[in-house]
Structure formats: structure tokens, C-alpha cells
Amino acid sequence: MIPNMHYNFEELRNDFKNWQEKVKKYQIPSTRKAIIQMADSFGFFLALWVAQYFLFDISVWIVIAVALLNGFLLGRVFIIQHDCGHSSFMASRKANTIIGTICSVCTIIPYKYWARSHNFHHAHNAQLEYSDYGDIECLTTEQYEELSWGRKLWYRIYRNPLYLFTIGGFIYVVVYNRFAFLKESYFRNVRSNVTYSNIFFVVLYAALTYLLGFKFLAVQFINLMFLAVTRCGFLYTAPI
């Protein structure tokens, strides 16, 4: 037996009797902590982004090296967007919506639609019939055997870390989020958020490209690539 792995299930039951009371203190949003998180996440991300912009003419490889860190900082921005979607980042729902929408400008992941699909994912967690809602799709052996050879091949490629942590993650962030694939009535009120967000992103990014040049898009999309790797890492190991 592995040391320290002997559980007293009666003690465990007692420990979890009042679990709601124990976690209550972690359910109260802190405005002070939220402001600090926004300041350091956005502050460091934008500072490194500016450095990448000016380093681009010196070496693209240096920009990519900096993106190893800045992609994680963009991941922190996405985590703020995630928490706003759960209405847990700030006490005010309106504040959560505003902050989450600002985050979405950096991540190009439509805020309201993604938040609704992610909350649906939490409500149906571990239900395989909904495994592709905000998660990496997981088929049973029976479902897999019913697939054609082509779809079996695609399923193996899709679930391979070499795909998920590279082009697959990038396709999810940059391409997949441009469409409102979920047609159920639960998503009816937020499907338009994808369209409006896309229009806003295109106009904003086109304007910034006009003002700052092609380097703007190059730097941003390099960082988005590493954001995609970070996000798929969360999904592949421990979905949030």
C-alpha cells in the first residue's frame, strides 16, 4: 500500500458535512484583489507587448521567445474573463460584463457567448453526451467504434497533444470562436454576441493595423498562439 493513502471514510464524511460553509469565504468577490489582478495582468501583458512590437524589427525569434511569457500573461487575462463569466470576479454583474468584454478584446473570444457555453459545460460536467460543450470531446468505446475510418482518424488527431498544443489550439481561438455553433434555445440570447464581437474585433484590429502596421497583427497573433497552448493545457489536464 502507498504510504499515507489509507483513508478513514467516516472522517471524510465528517469533513465534508459542512463543506458549503467551509468554501463560503472563497465565494465572496474581493474588489481590492480584483483590481490588483487586473493591474498586474494587463500591465505586464501590455508592457511586454510593446517590447515585442519594437523588437520585431530586430528579430522575430526574440519576439517569439518573449511570447513564451506573454502568452501566459494573456492566459491570465483570459482567466479574468473566465471568472467574470462566472460572475465571481467582481460583486457587480455589470462590472463583470464590462471587464470580461475588455478581456475579450485581447483574447478575441466573444465574452457572453463563451461564458454561457462554459457555464453549460459546468452544469453538465462528466455527461458524455455534452462532452464537446466547452471541453475536449470524449467518446465512449462504443461511440468510437461506430465512426467511419475517416472520423476515427480525425478523432485521434484531434485528441493528440501534438495537435491540441499547436495548430489545434490556435484554430480554436482564432477560427472556432468566430462562429456560434450551439443552436439550442439556451444559447439563443447570446448567439448574436458572436456576430457583434467579430465585427468589433475586425474593425478594431484593422484600425490598429492601419495605425501601427503589420507588426501589430504579427505580434498579437504570436501571443494568441501561446494563449491557445495555455488554454488547451487547462482543458487537457484539468478542465476549468
N, C-alpha and C positions, 0 to 999 in steps of 0.2 A: 504493500500500500504506500502511496506517495505521502511523505510526512505532512502533517498539518492539513490533511484533506478529509479527516474524519469529522462529519457534521452531526451535531445534535439537532435533529429536526424539530424537537419541541422548543429548543431555544430559538431556532429560526422563526418558528411560528409566532413566538412571543415578540421577537424583534420587529416583525412585520405587522403586528396588530395595529400599531398606531403610525404606520408609515406615512399616512397623509399629513399627520401633524408634524412629522419629522422633516418632510420636504417642503412644508409650507413656507419656511423662511427663504427658500430658494425660488419661490414663485412670485416674489414681490419685486417689481422692476425698480432699479435704482437710477434716478436721473443723473446723479453725480458720476456713477460708474459708466453710464451710457455715454456721457459727454467725453469722458476720458478715453473710452474705446473709440469713439468717432475721431477724436483729435489725433490720437497716435496712429490709428489705422489709415485714415485719409492723409494725414500729414506726412508720414513716412512713404506712403504709396506715391503721392504727388511729387515729393522731393526726389525719389528715385526715378520717377517717370521723367522729370525734367532733365536729370542727369543722363538718362538713356537717350533722350532726344538730342542732346548736344554731343554725346559720344557716338551717335550713329555715323557721323561723317568720318570718325576716326577708325572704328571697327565695329562691324555688325556682331562679331563674336563677343566683344565686350558687352554689347547691349544684351545679347542672349545670356551671358554669364550673370549680369545684374538681374535679368528676368527670373533667374532661379530663386532669388529672394523676393523680387517684386511680385511674382506670381502668387507667392504665399500671402503677401500683404493684400493683393487683390482678393485672395481667398478669404481673408479676414473681413474685407468689405462685403463679400458675399455672405459670410456668416451673420453680419449685422442685418443684411437683407433677409436672411433666413429667420432670424429672431423677430424682426419686425413682422414678418408673415405670420408668426405665431402670436402676435400681439403681446410679446413678452419683453421687448427691448425697452419700450417706454410705457408709462402708465396710460398715456393718451393714445387712443386708436388713431386719431388724426395725425399725431406726431409720428406714429409708426408708419403710416401710409406715406407721409412726406419723406421721411428718412429712407424707407425702403425703395421709394421711387428714385431718389437721388442715387442710391447704391446701384440701381438697375441701369443707370446711365453708364456706369463704369463696367458692369458685368454683361450688358446687353441681354439680360434675361428679364423678360416682362414681369414686373413685380406682382400684380394682382392675380394674373393667371397662374403663375408659378406657385404662389402662396396657396391658392385654392387647391391645385393638384397635389401639392406637398401635404397639406392638411388631410386631403382624401387618402393619401398614402399612409399617414399615421393612423387614421381611423380604420384602415383595412390591412394593417401590417400583418404579415405572415399568412395572408389569404392568397393562395397561389393564383386564383382567377384574376386578381388585380395586381400581380407582381410587376407588371410593366408600367404602373402608375407611379411615377416619381422614384423608380428604382430600376435596378438592372433585372431584366426579365429572367425568370427562373421557371423552367418547365419540369414537370414530373417525367419519369422514365416512360410512362405510357404516352404522354403528350409528345415526347421527343420521337418515339418510335412511329407515331402516326405522320410525321413530317415527310415530305419528299426529300430526296438526297440533296437537292439544292438548298432547301431550307435548313437541313441538318448542318450542311457545310457553313451556311451563313451564321447559324446559331453558335457553332464552335468558334468562328472568327469573332463574332460579336462579344462573346464572353471571355475571350483571350486577353490577358492583361497587356500584351504587346499591342493590341488594337485599342483597348479602352484607355490606356495611359498615353496614347499618341493621337493619331488622327481621329479615333472614335470620340474621344472627349472633346476635341476641337469641333467636330461636326455637331455634337450635341449642343454646345454653347452657341456656336455661330450660325448653324443651319436649322437644327431641330426646333430651337426656340423661336423661330420665325413663323411657326405655324401653330394653330390651335387644333390639335388632333383629337382632343377629347370632346366628344359630341353629346355626352349625357346632359340631362337637364340641370344637373348640379353645377355645371360649368357655364351655363347659358349667360349668366350676368357678367362673366369676366372674359368671355372669348373675344369681345371687341378690344379688350386691353392689349391683346397681341397686335392687332392691326394698328391701333393708335401708337403703341410703343415703337413698332417698326418704322412708322412714318417719322416719328420724332427722332429716333436714332439715326435714320438716313439723313434727315435734314441737318441735324447737329453735327454728325460726323463729316458730312460733305462740307459744311461751313468751316469746320476746324481744319479739314484737309486743304481747303482753299486758302485759309489764313496761314497755316503752318507748313503746308507742303505734304508730299507723300510720306515723309518721315513720320508724321503723326499716325497714319494708319499702320505703318510698319511696326512702330514701337508698341502701339496698342494691341495689335493682333499677336505679336510675340508674347506679350503679357497674358492675353486671353488664352493662348496655347497652354501656358503654365497654370493658369486658373483651371482649365479643363482637366489637367492632370491631377491637380489638388482635389477637385470636386469628385472625380471618378475614384480617387483613392478613398475618400469618405464612403462612397457608395459600395465599393468593392469589399471593404473590410468591415465597416460598421455603419450602415445607413443612418442618416440623421433626418 
